[in-house]
């Protein structure tokens, strides 16, 4: 004889306020690990690109790369249509390399 149990708790849709509270709690938990501004920016980049497992990479980029170059690459990703991007992190790193090469060429020509 098999007995089937039905779950009495159904998933309720979450309100915007509860989602906001979850984000605030997540940020508060991370605050104790963040000591510098570039760490916060690197974590923000990782979350925005959906590449949380490679967050040390973004922290290192935030520390070593000029902020305006990172911002240009980030805005390039944001301007793309959602369905056209296969991999946000890959496109971000490609654009970052492209911007770096353009700056090198500009410096060589001057």
C-alpha positions as CSV (number, residue, x, y, z in Angstrom):
1,X,0.0,0.0,0.0
2,X,1.5,3.3,-1.0
3,X,0.5,6.6,0.5
4,X,0.8,9.8,-1.4
5,X,1.3,13.0,0.5
6,X,0.3,16.2,-1.0
7,X,2.1,19.3,-0.1
8,X,-0.2,21.7,1.7
9,X,2.1,24.7,1.2
10,X,2.0,26.2,-2.3
11,X,4.5,28.6,-3.5
12,X,3.0,32.1,-3.1
13,X,4.2,34.9,-5.4
14,X,6.7,37.1,-3.7
15,X,6.0,40.8,-3.3
16,X,8.5,43.4,-4.5
17,X,9.0,44.4,-0.9
18,X,10.0,40.9,0.2
19,X,12.4,40.6,-2.8
20,X,14.0,44.0,-1.8
21,X,14.4,42.8,1.8
22,X,16.2,39.6,0.5
23,X,18.6,41.8,-1.5
24,X,19.2,44.1,1.5
25,X,20.0,41.1,3.7
26,X,22.3,39.7,1.0
27,X,24.2,43.0,0.8
28,X,24.4,43.2,4.6
29,X,26.0,39.7,4.8
30,X,28.6,40.7,2.2
31,X,29.5,43.9,3.9
32,X,31.6,42.3,6.5
33,X,33.9,40.8,3.8
34,X,34.2,44.0,1.8
35,X,37.0,46.3,2.9
36,X,37.7,48.3,-0.2
37,X,35.6,50.1,-2.8
38,X,37.0,48.0,-5.7
39,X,35.8,44.8,-4.0
40,X,32.3,46.2,-3.9
41,X,32.5,47.2,-7.5
42,X,33.8,43.8,-8.5
43,X,31.0,42.0,-6.7
44,X,28.5,44.4,-8.4
45,X,29.9,43.5,-11.8
46,X,29.8,39.8,-11.1
47,X,26.2,40.0,-10.0
48,X,25.2,42.2,-12.9
49,X,26.8,39.8,-15.4
50,X,25.4,36.7,-13.7
51,X,28.8,35.2,-13.2
52,X,29.0,34.8,-9.4
53,X,31.4,31.9,-9.5
54,X,34.1,34.1,-11.1
55,X,33.8,37.0,-8.7
56,X,37.5,37.1,-7.8
57,X,38.1,37.8,-11.5
58,X,35.9,40.9,-11.4
59,X,37.4,42.1,-8.2
60,X,40.9,41.9,-9.7
61,X,39.7,43.7,-12.8
62,X,38.1,46.4,-10.7
63,X,41.5,46.8,-8.9
64,X,43.8,46.8,-11.9
65,X,41.8,48.3,-14.8
66,X,40.7,51.9,-15.2
67,X,37.2,52.4,-14.0
68,X,36.1,54.3,-17.2
69,X,37.1,51.3,-19.3
70,X,35.1,48.9,-17.1
71,X,32.1,51.3,-17.2
72,X,32.2,51.4,-21.0
73,X,32.3,47.7,-21.2
74,X,29.5,47.3,-18.7
75,X,27.3,49.8,-20.5
76,X,28.0,48.1,-23.8
77,X,26.5,44.9,-22.2
78,X,23.5,46.8,-20.8
79,X,22.7,48.3,-24.2
80,X,22.5,44.9,-26.0
81,X,19.1,43.3,-26.5
82,X,18.4,40.4,-24.1
83,X,17.9,37.7,-26.7
84,X,21.1,38.6,-28.6
85,X,23.6,37.8,-25.9
86,X,24.6,34.2,-25.4
87,X,27.1,34.9,-22.6
88,X,27.3,38.3,-20.8
89,X,30.7,37.6,-19.1
90,X,32.3,36.5,-22.4
91,X,31.0,39.6,-24.2
92,X,32.1,41.8,-21.4
93,X,35.6,40.5,-21.4
94,X,35.8,40.8,-25.2
95,X,34.7,44.4,-25.1
96,X,37.2,45.1,-22.3
97,X,40.0,43.7,-24.4
98,X,38.7,45.6,-27.5
99,X,38.8,48.9,-25.5
100,X,42.3,48.2,-24.2
101,X,43.5,47.5,-27.7
102,X,41.9,50.8,-29.0
103,X,43.7,52.8,-26.2
104,X,47.0,51.2,-27.1
105,X,46.6,52.1,-30.8
106,X,45.7,55.6,-29.9
107,X,48.8,55.9,-27.7
108,X,51.0,54.5,-30.4
109,X,49.7,57.0,-33.0
110,X,50.2,60.0,-30.8
